[in-house]
Amino acid sequence: MRAFAHATTGRVFLEYYEQVGRGLKPKICRVGLGVCDRDRAKAAAEELAARLRRAEAPTREHATLGVLFDNYAKEVTPDKSLGKQKHDRACAEMFLRAFGTDTEARLLSRREWDRFIRDRRSGAIRTEHQKKRRSVRNRVIAYDLQWLLAVLNWATTASNGAGGVFLDRNPLKGFELPREPAPVRPMLSDEEYQAMLAAAPRVHPYFELALVLAHETGHRIGSIRQLRWSDVQLDARLIRWRAESDKIQFEHETPMTDAVGELLAARRRSTLSIGDAWIFAEPGDPGRPCDRDTFSWWWEEAERHAKIPHVARRGWHSLRRTFASELKHVPLKDLCELGGWKSADTVIECYIRPDEATMRDALAQRKPIRKSGTA
């Protein structure tokens, strides 16, 4: 056993050998004494040595969730995209409220894991910005739990400043994430779209433009509602989609159709707005865009006026699926750019839907391979 001071911090550590089994090489253990003063360090070392002679385990402070999340936020979160940073902060606040700031991370178990899934699904646990209680899907719950697992995995390799790491192991490692048994991804047919378009004037002056933008660009409603007039080039027929308004931080430009161009031009003439003004400005507060709940309410109102039955999970995102499926004949690289996808795998797995007519056309156009001539 030996005591030594860290070359940089001056903190004193005690290093000793622990026998882990007959015939096995002893394990080197290191314990931080938490002091820099040599006299205090000597007294602490003697006390610890006495505990070891009595075969008592050395005392050790165990990291709490509050300490782990705080260190993770300082060391890891800043290197992430803005969207992921926001999710990190939301998850940290939510898990601390659910489990307790002073809870030792090593004590997390199946009980806490299952309770979080149950309460998150019912809406009893929700992020701070979610004011209303509402249930969430397994995909959202899994996304939150993946963050917690990432923090715990990081803690098994991150130094605790006392010669060790925050956690010896991830207590939740191997637990199965909740999954959607059969993802429901409904689309809006052209007949239904036309009916909602006809009903648009009875919903809100903004609704027709939002609906056509979603249908013609295939973009998320979160990006559409945060468009500014400076993002629109009517002469060049281009729309810029800003990274800070995009879920995956993908900044890009796409051409606009004539239908979109005409509605945007008419909207600009009626509002006389330019520059960084919001296209979908909040009526009572033009300094911010309309919130997501307002767009959801407009959608439901349009369904009611158009006499279209409400289908679970069919909202604005259904137009994104329709966009991808109707343009599946386009080269994937161009389709991804048009709709704002970074990964073609995502488009194939989650958005493009196969249909019998396309498959029959493909079979009808099949050409036999002919034997090539020899040189």
N, C-alpha and C positions, 0 to 999 in steps of 0.2 A: 504494500500500500504506500502511496506517495501523495503529497500535496504539492501543488504548483500554481503559479499565477499565470493567467492568460496574458500573452505578450502585448495585446492591444488594449483590452479593457481593464486589466489588472485584477479582475475577479479571480478568487482562489477556488480551485477545484480539487477534489479528492478522487484519486483513481485507485481501484482495487480489483482483485480477481475473484470471480465467483465460480465455484465448481458446479457445472451443469449436469454432470453424469459421470459414472465410472468409465474410465478409459477415454474420456473426451477432453479436449483441450479447454482449459479454464476460459471463461468469458470475461473480457475486460469491461468493467463498469466504471462510469464517471458520474460524479455527483457534484453539482455546483453548490458551494457553501453560501453564496449570496452576499459575500462581504469582500472588501479589498484590503482592509486593515490586517496586517500580519498577525498581530497579537490576538485579535478577535478570530482570525482564520485558524490560528493554532488551537484556540480553545474549542472552536467548532469541530476541527478535525479530530481532536482528542475525544470529544463527545461522540462523534460518529464512529470512531474506532472502537470505543467501548460498546456501542450498540452492536457492532459487528461481532465483537468477541462474545457477546451474549446471544449471538445468532438471531438478533432482531433485524428486521428489514429497515434500511435507511429511509427516513421520511422524504417525501417528494411532493411538491405542489403539482396538482393536476390542472391542466388547462380547462378553463370554462368556455362555454360557447361564446360568451361576450368577448373574451380575449382572442379566441380563434378568428371570429368574424371581423374583429377590428384589425387584426394583423393582416388577414387576407385582403381586406379592403384597401389597406395601405400598400401592400406589396404586389398583389396580383391584378386587382380590378382596374387600376389605371391603364394597363396595357391592352384592355379590351375595347371593343367598339362602344359607341355611346349607348346604343340600344342594350348591349350586354351589361354595361355599367349600371344602367337603370334597373335591369332585372336583378343584378347582384344586390343592389341596395334594397330593393323591394323584398327579396327573399330573406336577407339578413334581418330586417325588421320583423317580418312575418314569423320566422323560425324562433327568434328570441321571444316574441310574444307567445308562441305556442309552447315552447319548451322551458323558457326561463333563462335569463341572462347568466345566472350563477350556476347553472347546471353543468356538471363536468361532462365534457364531450365523450370521455371513455365509457360513461354509464348509459349512453343511448342504446336502445335495444329494440327488439321486434315490437314491443308494446308501444313505444313512441312512434315507430314507423307506421304501424297499422292505424294508430289513432289519428295521425296527421292525414293519412289518405282518406279516412272516413270523414273527418271534419272539413277537410279541404273540398271534398266532393260535395258535401251538403251546403257549403258556403259559411259554416260556422267559423272557419279560419279563412281569411282573405287578406289580400294586400291592403296596405294603408289607404291607397287612393280609391279602392272599391268601397263606395259608401253603402251600396245596397247589397243585401245578402242574396246570393244566387249560386246555384250549383255550377261546377266546372267539370270539364271532361278529363278523362284519364291522361290525355296528351299534355294538358296543362300541369296536372299533378306530377307527372313524370319529369317534366322540364324543371319544376321546382326542386324535386328530389335529386335530380342530376347535379344541381348546383350544390346541394348539401354534401353529396358524395364527393364532389370535386374538392370542396373545402377540407373534408376529412382526409382525403387522399393526400392533399398538399401538406396537411399537418403532420403526416408520418415522415416527411422529408425536410420540413422547415425547422430551423434551429429555434429553440426556445430561449436562447441567450444564457443558458445555464449549463452548456455542455451536452445537451441532449436535443431531442425533438419534442414537439408538442404532444404527439401521440405515438405510442408503440405500434398501434395497428388501427385500422378503420373498423369501428365496432359495427358498422352497417354494411360492410362489404359482403357481396353475394346475395343481398336481398333483392327480390324481383320487383322491377318497376311495374306499375299498373299500365296496362295496354288496352287499346280499343279493340274489342272482340271482332267487330266488323265495321270499319270506318264508313260513316254515312257521308257521301259527297254529292248531294243533289245538284242538278243544273237547272237553269231557267230556259225553257224552250223559246223559240222565236215567236210563237203565237202569244205566249205569256208576256214576253218582253214588249211586244207591240201593244198589248192590252194595258200594261203598266205605263207605257209611254203616253197612251191616249188619256190615261187618268192623271198624268203628272200635273196639269194646271190646277187640279182640285186639291193637290197636296201642299205645295209650297213653290214659290218662284224659283228657288234654287234646285228643286228636285229634278226637273227635266235635264238640266245641264249635268248634274251629278250622275244620273242614270245613263246618259249617252256617253259620258267620259268612261264610266266603268265598262260599258258594253264595247266601246270602240278602242279602248286602250288596254283592257285586260288587267289594269292595275288595282291594287288594294285600295279600299275606301279610305284607309288611314293616310295613304299618300295623296289621294285625290282631294280630300278635305283640307289638306295643308298646302295646296298649290297657291302660289302668289302670282300676281300679274307679271312680275319680272321673269317668271319661269316660262312664259308663253311668248313665242315669236309667231305672230299671226301671218306676217309676210312670208316667212320661210316655212310656215306650217310645221313648227317643231315645238315640242314640250320638253322642258328639262325637269327631271325627277331628282330632287335633292337627296343626298345621303341622310341628312338629319331627319328627313320626313319618311324614310323608308325603313321597313322592318329589318332588312338585312344590310342596311347601309350601302346600297348599290346606287351610285349616282350615274345617270345615263340620260340620253336624249332619244326621243322617239318621234317619228313623223305623226302628224294628226290627220284624220280623215276630214273630208269636206263637211260632214255633219257636225263634227266637233268644232271645226273652224268657224262655221256660221253661227253656232250658238255662243261661242266665246266672244266673237265680234259683236253680236247683239247685246250680250251681257255687259261688255265694256262700254258700249255706247249708252246704255241705260244707267250705269253707275258712275261713269266718268272716273274710274279708278285706274291708277297706274303704279309703277314701281313695285315696292314690296308689300303693297296692300293685299289682303287675303281675297281670293276669288270667292270663297264661301265664308265671308266674315260673319261673326255672330251679330245678329240684328241689334241687340242691346249693348254690345261691346265690340265695335269694329276693330279693336286692337288685337283680337284673337279669333281663331277660326271656330266654326260650329263644332261642338263636341260630338263624339261618336254615338252617344245615346240619341241625339237628335236625328242623325242619319238613320239609325235603326227604327226610330218611330216613323220617319217618312216612309220607309220601306213597307212597314206594316199598314200604314194608311193607304199606300198605293195598291197593295194587295186587296184591301177592303173595297176600295173604289172600283178596281178592275174586276172584282168578284172572282179572284183567284184564291183557291184554298191554301191556307198556310201550311207549309211543309217544314218539319223540324230541321233546323240547321241549314235552311235554304234562305240565305240573305244576300247581301252584296257580293260575298265571295263566290256565289254560284255563277255570277257573270264572268269571273276569272276562269272558272272551269270551262264555261261555254266558249270563251275566247280561245283557250288552248285546244279544245277539241275541234273547233271549226277551222283552226289553222294548223292542224297536225300534218298537213301535206307540205308545210313550209319547212325548209331546213332548220334543224333544231337550234343551231347557233343564232339564226335570225329570230326564231320564235322566242328564245330566251331573252334576247335583247328587246324585242317588242313588248313583252309582258313584264320585264324586270325580274327575271329569274337568273341566278348565278349558276345553278346546276341543272343540267339537262335531266339528270336522274330524278330530281324532284318533279319536273314536268311530266315525265313518263309515269312515275309511280303514283302521283297524287292528283294530276289535273287532266291529262288526256284520257278520254274514255273510248274504248273500241266500239264500233258499231257494225252491224251486218252489211249495210250498204257499201261501206268502205272496203270491207273484206271481199265482197263479191266483185267490186270493181277491180281490186288487186288481182283476184284470180283470173278475171277476164282479160287483163292486160299482161298476164304471165307469158313470157317468151321462152321457148326451149333453148337450151345451150347447144350450139352447133360445134362440131369438131373443127378445131382450128387446123389450118394447113401446115405442113411441115416445111421448114426452111430449106 
